[in-house]
Amino acid sequence: LATVNPSSLLEPYAVATVKATSTDFITIMKLDRTRYTHPNPAEIGKPFIGTIAPALAGRSFTETYTGTLGPSVRAVVPIRDDSGTIIALVSAGVEVRNINAALWPRLPVVIFAGAATMLLGAVASWLLSRYLRRVTWGRGPVEMSRMFAYYEGVLNSVHEGLVLVDRERRVVLYNDHAAELLGLPTHDGPSNPTPLADLDIAGDVKELLASGAHVADAVYSTDDRILIINQEVAISNIVGYPARAMGTVASLRDHTELRRLSGELQTMRTLSDALRSQSHEFANRLHTIISLIELGHPRGALKFASHQLDAGQQLVDQLAGTIDEPALAALLLGKSAHALERGIQLQIDIPAELGELGIDPVDIVTIIGNLVDNAMDAASLTDHEDAAGRSVAVTVHRTPTGELRIRVADNGPGVADSRLAFEQGFSTKESGSMGRGFGLALVRQSVQRLGGAITVANEGGAVFTVTLPAPRDVEKGA
């Protein structure tokens, strides 16, 4: 640029650069638009046609402009010296007709690529739609949303616990009632399937859920509940799709209160039977007294009546004088009459200084009533020929630390395996209409609720020992 004739040096350089870069022109110019180079040598020295103001301000820019070569897309940039001063401008561009000529041969490739992309998208969309129809059994988004809302409402409206276990032994769904019955965590939204092994569920119930077995009205006991469980294989029966097993669905019903009421009803029935037998017995005694009087033996009648009165009153006085809880006294009195009727010797050892029990009468009746019934049933299984050989002993006293200890022993066959005594279904008697093995389960639940402990041993028969905390400890734990 500092030479006398810059074009003689710049023109060959511009031509060589155009060939090397596939551009149509490179124009080097002064700041006043005077061209140093041009594809047409006749245009050298003439003013550049186009915009240069942004380049003079130091900015590079592009534009489409019609110049001496026709319409072209060009870029204009400033040239600076070592100090940063703008000393010239350069414009390089491509004619529009050459751009079109280069584009048309490539257009089929672009069209083919676009069509292929659309085809691949359509195939992917079809495959995805087919997959969604398969996993949703042909239901659309609206139907799925509506069905989910209905199922969620039904699931949490039923008064039974529902648990769905898949084929991988994972709990995939359960309602709030099942969470309450099994002690599972409640969930407010969607949750991931949880392996059964990771859930804190009672052993027998967990084994049943993991087995996938079909059961109907099976009775299982947990630490604090008695449950009626029905379990079926869950099979999808969607019209137009093959049936498949999804896992198992189990329904749970809480029968704890029903079993407790059944036990209390059985106790009342025992008292009723005892009163009925006593009614017959006293009728026979009254007939005997009347007959003695009619036969002219009034002294014998008086002696007979006094003897019977003393025998019956002795047990009443013993219980009334040592037991402050009327329900327990009535229970033991009824059990004594029932034992006498069954030919079992019932021995009751309760010290006079026992005092108030400080425990809910319902729990005491549940614990002692079921233990005594179980002991009498076991004693009845013995082969003793004489009635005196069948015996049950009930002992209630306080330990030096104030704990209440209840001991019920019988001389029956004993417990084959003391470790299984409190497992669900264990019983010392035949199955009845109300099921079997739940008296001891109710005893265990009451003892655990009161914070106590129960043990069983074989000492010439089964010996059940219940230890309950002192009254003040029970009140604190209540």
ChimeraX attribute file (.defattr): number of C-alpha atoms within 10 A of each C-alpha:
attribute: neighborCount
match mode: 1-to-1
recipient: residues
	/A:1	13
	/A:2	5
	/A:3	8
	/A:4	7
	/A:5	10
	/A:6	12
	/A:7	21
	/A:8	12
	/A:9	13
	/A:10	17
	/A:11	20
	/A:12	12
	/A:13	13
	/A:14	21
	/A:15	18
	/A:16	12
	/A:17	14
	/A:18	17
	/A:19	11
	/A:20	9
	/A:21	9
	/A:22	10
	/A:23	16
	/A:24	19
	/A:25	24
	/A:26	25
	/A:27	22
	/A:28	27
	/A:29	26
	/A:30	18
	/A:31	18
	/A:32	12
	/A:33	18
	/A:34	19
	/A:35	21
	/A:36	28
	/A:37	28
	/A:38	23
	/A:39	17
	/A:40	10
	/A:41	11
	/A:42	9
	/A:43	15
	/A:44	19
	/A:45	16
	/A:46	14
	/A:47	14
	/A:48	22
	/A:49	13
	/A:50	15
	/A:51	16
	/A:52	22
	/A:53	12
	/A:54	14
	/A:55	21
	/A:56	19
	/A:57	10
	/A:58	16
	/A:59	12
	/A:60	16
	/A:61	16
	/A:62	15
	/A:63	13
	/A:64	16
	/A:65	17
	/A:66	15
	/A:67	12
	/A:68	13
	/A:69	13
	/A:70	10
	/A:71	14
	/A:72	22
	/A:73	16
	/A:74	22
	/A:75	19
	/A:76	25
	/A:77	20
	/A:78	23
	/A:79	19
	/A:80	13
	/A:81	9
	/A:82	6
	/A:83	6
	/A:84	9
	/A:85	11
	/A:86	17
	/A:87	14
	/A:88	21
	/A:89	24
	/A:90	21
	/A:91	21
	/A:92	19
	/A:93	21
	/A:94	19
	/A:95	20
	/A:96	19
	/A:97	12
	/A:98	12
	/A:99	12
	/A:100	10
	/A:101	10
	/A:102	11
	/A:103	12
	/A:104	11
	/A:105	10
	/A:106	10
	/A:107	11
	/A:108	11
	/A:109	11
	/A:110	13
	/A:111	11
	/A:112	11
	/A:113	12
	/A:114	12
	/A:115	12
	/A:116	12
	/A:117	12
	/A:118	12
	/A:119	12
	/A:120	12
	/A:121	12
	/A:122	12
	/A:123	12
	/A:124	12
	/A:125	12
	/A:126	12
	/A:127	12
	/A:128	12
	/A:129	12
	/A:130	13
	/A:131	13
	/A:132	14
	/A:133	13
	/A:134	12
	/A:135	9
	/A:136	13
	/A:137	15
	/A:138	18
	/A:139	14
	/A:140	12
	/A:141	10
	/A:142	9
	/A:143	12
	/A:144	14
	/A:145	12
	/A:146	12
	/A:147	13
	/A:148	12
	/A:149	12
	/A:150	11
	/A:151	12
	/A:152	12
	/A:153	11
	/A:154	11
	/A:155	18
	/A:156	16
	/A:157	12
	/A:158	12
	/A:159	15
	/A:160	20
	/A:161	23
	/A:162	23
	/A:163	21
	/A:164	23
	/A:165	25
	/A:166	20
	/A:167	14
	/A:168	13
	/A:169	19
	/A:170	20
	/A:171	24
	/A:172	17
	/A:173	18
	/A:174	21
	/A:175	22
	/A:176	20
	/A:177	23
	/A:178	24
	/A:179	16
	/A:180	12
	/A:181	19
	/A:182	21
	/A:183	13
	/A:184	16
	/A:185	11
	/A:186	13
	/A:187	11
	/A:188	6
	/A:189	5
	/A:190	8
	/A:191	9
	/A:192	9
	/A:193	15
	/A:194	15
	/A:195	15
	/A:196	18
	/A:197	13
	/A:198	9
	/A:199	15
	/A:200	12
	/A:201	17
	/A:202	14
	/A:203	10
	/A:204	14
	/A:205	17
	/A:206	15
	/A:207	14
	/A:208	16
	/A:209	23
	/A:210	20
	/A:211	11
	/A:212	20
	/A:213	14
	/A:214	15
	/A:215	13
	/A:216	13
	/A:217	13
	/A:218	13
	/A:219	22
	/A:220	21
	/A:221	25
	/A:222	19
	/A:223	13
	/A:224	16
	/A:225	19
	/A:226	25
	/A:227	23
	/A:228	18
	/A:229	22
	/A:230	18
	/A:231	22
	/A:232	16
	/A:233	18
	/A:234	18
	/A:235	13
	/A:236	14
	/A:237	11
	/A:238	11
	/A:239	9
	/A:240	8
	/A:241	11
	/A:242	8
	/A:243	11
	/A:244	11
	/A:245	12
	/A:246	15
	/A:247	20
	/A:248	23
	/A:249	22
	/A:250	24
	/A:251	20
	/A:252	24
	/A:253	20
	/A:254	20
	/A:255	16
	/A:256	20
	/A:257	12
	/A:258	11
	/A:259	20
	/A:260	19
	/A:261	13
	/A:262	14
	/A:263	20
	/A:264	17
	/A:265	12
	/A:266	15
	/A:267	20
	/A:268	14
	/A:269	13
	/A:270	18
	/A:271	21
	/A:272	14
	/A:273	16
	/A:274	21
	/A:275	15
	/A:276	13
	/A:277	16
	/A:278	16
	/A:279	12
	/A:280	12
	/A:281	12
	/A:282	13
	/A:283	12
	/A:284	12
	/A:285	16
	/A:286	14
	/A:287	12
	/A:288	15
	/A:289	20
	/A:290	15
	/A:291	14
	/A:292	17
	/A:293	15
	/A:294	11
	/A:295	10
	/A:296	11
	/A:297	13
	/A:298	15
	/A:299	11
	/A:300	13
	/A:301	21
	/A:302	13
	/A:303	12
	/A:304	15
	/A:305	15
	/A:306	11
	/A:307	12
	/A:308	12
	/A:309	11
	/A:310	12
	/A:311	10
	/A:312	11
	/A:313	12
	/A:314	11
	/A:315	15
	/A:316	15
	/A:317	11
	/A:318	16
	/A:319	23
	/A:320	17
	/A:321	14
	/A:322	17
	/A:323	21
	/A:324	15
	/A:325	18
	/A:326	12
	/A:327	14
	/A:328	19
	/A:329	19
	/A:330	17
	/A:331	18
	/A:332	23
	/A:333	19
	/A:334	21
	/A:335	21
	/A:336	20
	/A:337	22
	/A:338	23
	/A:339	21
	/A:340	16
	/A:341	14
	/A:342	14
	/A:343	18
	/A:344	22
	/A:345	20
	/A:346	22
	/A:347	15
	/A:348	18
	/A:349	15
	/A:350	18
	/A:351	16
	/A:352	14
	/A:353	11
	/A:354	14
	/A:355	13
	/A:356	11
	/A:357	17
	/A:358	15
	/A:359	17
	/A:360	11
	/A:361	14
	/A:362	13
	/A:363	18
	/A:364	20
	/A:365	21
	/A:366	23
	/A:367	21
	/A:368	21
	/A:369	22
	/A:370	22
	/A:371	24
	/A:372	23
	/A:373	19
	/A:374	23
	/A:375	26
	/A:376	28
	/A:377	20
	/A:378	24
	/A:379	27
	/A:380	22
	/A:381	14
	/A:382	15
	/A:383	11
	/A:384	13
	/A:385	8
	/A:386	9
	/A:387	13
	/A:388	11
	/A:389	17
	/A:390	24
	/A:391	22
	/A:392	27
	/A:393	18
	/A:394	21
	/A:395	15
	/A:396	19
	/A:397	20
	/A:398	20
	/A:399	12
	/A:400	7
	/A:401	8
	/A:402	14
	/A:403	17
	/A:404	21
	/A:405	19
	/A:406	21
	/A:407	21
	/A:408	22
	/A:409	28
	/A:410	28
	/A:411	24
	/A:412	27
	/A:413	17
	/A:414	21
	/A:415	20
	/A:416	12
	/A:417	10
	/A:418	14
	/A:419	11
	/A:420	13
	/A:421	20
	/A:422	21
	/A:423	18
	/A:424	18
	/A:425	19
	/A:426	16
	/A:427	22
	/A:428	22
	/A:429	13
	/A:430	9
	/A:431	11
	/A:432	8
	/A:433	5
	/A:434	10
	/A:435	14
	/A:436	17
	/A:437	23
	/A:438	25
	/A:439	24
	/A:440	22
	/A:441	27
	/A:442	26
	/A:443	24
	/A:444	23
	/A:445	22
	/A:446	20
	/A:447	21
	/A:448	15
	/A:449	16
	/A:450	20
	/A:451	15
	/A:452	19
	/A:453	16
	/A:454	17
	/A:455	15
	/A:456	21
	/A:457	18
	/A:458	18
	/A:459	13
	/A:460	12
	/A:461	19
	/A:462	25
	/A:463	23
	/A:464	20
	/A:465	18
	/A:466	21
	/A:467	20
	/A:468	21
	/A:469	23
	/A:470	19
	/A:471	16
	/A:472	11
	/A:473	15
	/A:474	17
	/A:475	12
	/A:476	7
	/A:477	11
	/A:478	9
